Amino acid sequence: MHVLAHIFTFIIITYSNDTTKQRPANNRAKITEMKDSLIAELEKGIDAERSERTQHYFGIFPGGYGEGDILLGIPCPYIRKCAKSFNKMPLTEVGSLLQSPVHEYRFAALAIMKDQYRKNREAIIRLYLDNLDHINNWDLVDCFASHLIGRWCLEEHDEGILHDLNQSKDLWRRRISLVAYLAFYRKGVLGNSLENIDNRIGDSEDLMHKACGWMLREIYSKVDKHVVESYLVDSYSRMSRTTIRYAIEHMPEDQRLRYLHGDF
């Protein structure tokens, strides 16, 4: 089932900024001016040296998961600060920003969406799901998945979207299906996250090994440590060393060492 189908179970989505309605020319000009003004502010933070230094960190090299992305080297705190100043930007322009080839512009768009979520949640989630192809690096996933799609699924008591994303061949959709559950863990709710983790425990990508271990660690710390202890015993032989090391990080030292070596 397409991931959007679960949303329509609950609501009929309408955009408060309906792109099918023709706006007066002066209004369209103001909207474009807002987007251009944000880009101008962001460009003040461009750091070519930082960009060069962090390309590998975001997999931006031939054959890397971020190959083809454009990284300007703008520091994350500065992006968030700029986005906060423009967090009333109409969603038509936020969507345009989210489709930018520039990494930091996409980050800014997601930051604005996070700020607008409470007042415009249905349209925000529709925009998020319509643009999954542009949410395509670990920071874009990790910083916002739980605050947007994870929060939505928790509030709607419907994890079907995350189940569907979990089955995807796309790395970033699969990572979203795990990281989004941080919204649940913050409320002490496990949901179906362990099933999603188990489905992906054998994935080949190191980013998925880390995500599985990270989520197990969060379940241990925030939800139920016994669930994680039992899961590690049952699944130890199927897990990468990276996943195990991440999962046991918050255990007491003596227990951590035993689980690290499979001494149960």
LOMARKE-490849 format. One line per 2 residues: number of its first residue (from 1); for each residue x, y, z negated of C-alpha. Coordinates in nm, 3 decimals, always signed. Layout:
N
NUM) X:Y:Z ~ ...
***
This chain:
264
1) +0.000:+0.000:+0.000 ~ +0.128:+0.349:+0.083
3) +0.240:+0.530:-0.234 ~ -0.006:+0.814:-0.177
5) -0.301:+0.574:-0.193 ~ -0.276:+0.555:-0.571
7) -0.316:+0.930:-0.605 ~ -0.635:+0.932:-0.404
9) -0.779:+0.681:-0.650 ~ -0.802:+0.967:-0.899
11) -0.829:+1.291:-0.704 ~ -0.884:+1.459:-0.374
13) -0.577:+1.670:-0.326 ~ -0.611:+2.025:-0.207
15) -0.337:+2.279:-0.175 ~ -0.386:+2.608:-0.346
17) -0.166:+2.734:-0.063 ~ -0.349:+2.564:+0.226
19) -0.122:+2.562:+0.526 ~ -0.420:+2.518:+0.760
21) -0.551:+2.864:+0.676 ~ -0.409:+3.152:+0.874
23) -0.267:+3.425:+0.650 ~ -0.251:+3.788:+0.746
25) +0.083:+3.879:+0.901 ~ +0.186:+4.102:+0.609
27) +0.127:+3.818:+0.359 ~ +0.332:+3.575:+0.566
29) +0.613:+3.828:+0.578 ~ +0.611:+3.862:+0.197
31) +0.627:+3.485:+0.154 ~ +0.920:+3.455:+0.392
33) +1.088:+3.746:+0.215 ~ +1.062:+3.560:-0.117
35) +1.228:+3.249:+0.024 ~ +1.498:+3.452:+0.197
37) +1.561:+3.648:-0.121 ~ +1.613:+3.327:-0.317
39) +1.857:+3.198:-0.056 ~ +2.043:+3.528:-0.069
41) +2.075:+3.497:-0.447 ~ +2.189:+3.137:-0.422
43) +2.453:+3.227:-0.166 ~ +2.614:+3.461:-0.419
45) +2.713:+3.147:-0.609 ~ +2.887:+2.974:-0.318
47) +3.224:+2.833:-0.421 ~ +3.413:+2.678:-0.129
49) +3.680:+2.529:-0.353 ~ +3.421:+2.366:-0.576
51) +3.239:+2.234:-0.271 ~ +3.554:+2.069:-0.142
53) +3.636:+1.928:-0.484 ~ +3.292:+1.772:-0.541
55) +3.213:+1.630:-0.196 ~ +3.318:+1.281:-0.302
57) +3.116:+1.311:-0.624 ~ +2.800:+1.331:-0.413
59) +2.905:+1.066:-0.162 ~ +2.959:+1.322:+0.113
61) +3.215:+1.148:+0.328 ~ +3.202:+0.918:+0.633
63) +3.003:+0.610:+0.536 ~ +2.904:+0.758:+0.199
65) +2.549:+0.773:+0.070 ~ +2.553:+1.152:+0.108
67) +2.709:+1.160:+0.453 ~ +2.589:+1.463:+0.651
69) +2.471:+1.661:+0.347 ~ +2.580:+2.023:+0.323
71) +2.724:+2.117:-0.016 ~ +2.801:+2.483:-0.083
73) +2.954:+2.435:-0.427 ~ +2.692:+2.642:-0.613
75) +2.699:+2.550:-0.986 ~ +2.386:+2.378:-1.115
77) +2.317:+2.628:-1.398 ~ +2.322:+2.912:-1.147
79) +2.080:+2.726:-0.916 ~ +1.840:+2.674:-1.205
81) +1.866:+3.039:-1.305 ~ +1.785:+3.155:-0.952
83) +1.499:+2.908:-0.918 ~ +1.348:+3.029:-1.245
85) +1.341:+3.385:-1.107 ~ +1.148:+3.266:-0.801
87) +0.926:+3.003:-0.961 ~ +0.608:+3.163:-0.828
89) +0.709:+3.095:-0.469 ~ +0.416:+2.958:-0.260
91) +0.437:+2.586:-0.198 ~ +0.455:+2.629:+0.178
93) +0.792:+2.796:+0.132 ~ +0.900:+2.558:-0.145
95) +0.836:+2.274:+0.099 ~ +1.044:+2.444:+0.364
97) +1.325:+2.486:+0.114 ~ +1.298:+2.119:+0.016
99) +1.354:+2.021:+0.378 ~ +1.672:+2.226:+0.406
101) +1.996:+2.051:+0.510 ~ +2.167:+2.238:+0.225
103) +2.188:+2.029:-0.090 ~ +2.159:+2.316:-0.338
105) +1.851:+2.459:-0.165 ~ +1.674:+2.127:-0.209
107) +1.775:+2.125:-0.575 ~ +1.630:+2.475:-0.616
109) +1.303:+2.367:-0.452 ~ +1.266:+2.077:-0.696
111) +1.341:+2.308:-0.990 ~ +1.060:+2.538:-0.876
113) +0.827:+2.240:-0.841 ~ +0.907:+2.134:-1.195
115) +0.817:+2.484:-1.321 ~ +0.491:+2.486:-1.123
117) +0.381:+2.134:-1.213 ~ +0.153:+2.217:-1.505
119) -0.058:+2.468:-1.309 ~ -0.059:+2.293:-0.972
121) +0.011:+1.928:-1.044 ~ -0.184:+1.762:-0.761
123) -0.028:+1.975:-0.489 ~ +0.317:+1.939:-0.643
125) +0.298:+1.560:-0.644 ~ +0.168:+1.554:-0.288
127) +0.461:+1.774:-0.185 ~ +0.706:+1.549:-0.371
129) +0.581:+1.230:-0.209 ~ +0.559:+1.385:+0.134
131) +0.926:+1.481:+0.112 ~ +1.089:+1.171:-0.033
133) +1.326:+1.161:+0.263 ~ +1.476:+1.488:+0.140
135) +1.517:+1.374:-0.222 ~ +1.826:+1.187:-0.122
137) +2.107:+1.215:-0.373 ~ +2.148:+1.110:-0.733
139) +2.114:+1.456:-0.887 ~ +1.798:+1.534:-0.689
141) +1.651:+1.209:-0.818 ~ +1.781:+1.208:-1.174
143) +1.709:+1.569:-1.268 ~ +1.347:+1.574:-1.151
145) +1.191:+1.228:-1.102 ~ +1.078:+1.194:-1.462
147) +0.945:+1.550:-1.478 ~ +0.741:+1.513:-1.159
149) +0.635:+1.168:-1.038 ~ +0.714:+1.002:-1.372
151) +0.507:+1.254:-1.563 ~ +0.223:+1.217:-1.315
153) +0.214:+0.838:-1.348 ~ +0.222:+0.859:-1.727
155) -0.062:+1.113:-1.738 ~ -0.274:+0.921:-1.487
157) -0.204:+0.582:-1.647 ~ -0.115:+0.451:-1.303
159) +0.225:+0.302:-1.226 ~ +0.131:+0.179:-0.879
161) +0.331:+0.450:-0.706 ~ +0.645:+0.346:-0.893
163) +0.580:-0.019:-0.812 ~ +0.559:+0.066:-0.442
165) +0.876:+0.275:-0.450 ~ +1.050:-0.011:-0.631
167) +0.993:-0.236:-0.329 ~ +1.150:+0.008:-0.082
169) +1.463:-0.062:+0.120 ~ +1.566:+0.299:+0.060
171) +1.821:+0.348:-0.220 ~ +1.674:+0.675:-0.344
173) +1.314:+0.553:-0.360 ~ +1.430:+0.252:-0.562
175) +1.628:+0.476:-0.796 ~ +1.325:+0.704:-0.839
177) +1.118:+0.398:-0.935 ~ +1.349:+0.344:-1.233
179) +1.454:+0.692:-1.341 ~ +1.095:+0.823:-1.335
181) +1.026:+0.605:-1.640 ~ +1.225:+0.844:-1.857
183) +0.895:+1.032:-1.887 ~ +0.746:+0.719:-2.046
185) +1.042:+0.653:-2.275 ~ +1.030:+1.006:-2.414
187) +0.681:+0.917:-2.538 ~ +0.786:+0.575:-2.668
189) +0.603:+0.395:-2.386 ~ +0.756:+0.099:-2.203
191) +0.497:+0.056:-1.929 ~ +0.599:-0.179:-1.649
193) +0.952:-0.046:-1.636 ~ +1.120:-0.371:-1.736
195) +0.960:-0.543:-1.437 ~ +1.093:-0.270:-1.208
197) +1.438:-0.303:-1.360 ~ +1.431:-0.680:-1.321
199) +1.332:-0.648:-0.955 ~ +1.640:-0.436:-0.889
201) +1.895:-0.599:-1.120 ~ +2.052:-0.781:-0.827
203) +2.078:-0.483:-0.593 ~ +2.412:-0.435:-0.424
205) +2.457:-0.060:-0.480 ~ +2.660:+0.063:-0.777
207) +2.412:+0.349:-0.818 ~ +2.140:+0.091:-0.884
209) +2.360:-0.103:-1.126 ~ +2.409:+0.219:-1.321
211) +2.039:+0.309:-1.306 ~ +1.932:-0.033:-1.438
213) +2.180:-0.013:-1.726 ~ +2.088:+0.346:-1.801
215) +1.718:+0.264:-1.826 ~ +1.785:-0.040:-2.049
217) +1.991:+0.186:-2.275 ~ +1.704:+0.436:-2.296
219) +1.454:+0.162:-2.377 ~ +1.688:+0.040:-2.651
221) +1.719:+0.389:-2.800 ~ +1.370:+0.528:-2.754
223) +1.121:+0.243:-2.718 ~ +1.210:-0.104:-2.849
225) +1.564:-0.232:-2.899 ~ +1.444:-0.591:-2.938
227) +1.303:-0.589:-2.585 ~ +1.645:-0.499:-2.448
229) +1.829:-0.747:-2.667 ~ +1.605:-1.030:-2.545
231) +1.631:-0.917:-2.186 ~ +2.010:-0.908:-2.199
233) +2.024:-1.262:-2.335 ~ +1.787:-1.393:-2.069
235) +1.937:-1.201:-1.775 ~ +2.304:-1.170:-1.866
237) +2.426:-1.395:-1.586 ~ +2.241:-1.190:-1.321
239) +2.368:-0.851:-1.433 ~ +2.671:-0.660:-1.310
241) +2.936:-0.557:-1.560 ~ +2.842:-0.195:-1.494
243) +2.479:-0.261:-1.587 ~ +2.580:-0.442:-1.905
245) +2.820:-0.169:-2.015 ~ +2.558:+0.101:-1.963
247) +2.285:-0.100:-2.136 ~ +2.480:-0.169:-2.456
249) +2.633:+0.174:-2.500 ~ +2.414:+0.275:-2.796
251) +2.441:-0.053:-2.985 ~ +2.640:-0.072:-3.309
253) +3.004:-0.149:-3.228 ~ +3.007:-0.510:-3.347
255) +2.687:-0.591:-3.160 ~ +2.808:-0.405:-2.851
257) +3.124:-0.615:-2.835 ~ +2.931:-0.939:-2.874
259) +2.689:-0.850:-2.595 ~ +2.972:-0.727:-2.375
261) +3.132:-1.073:-2.391 ~ +2.804:-1.266:-2.378
263) +2.846:-1.392:-2.733 ~ +2.484:-1.420:-2.840
***
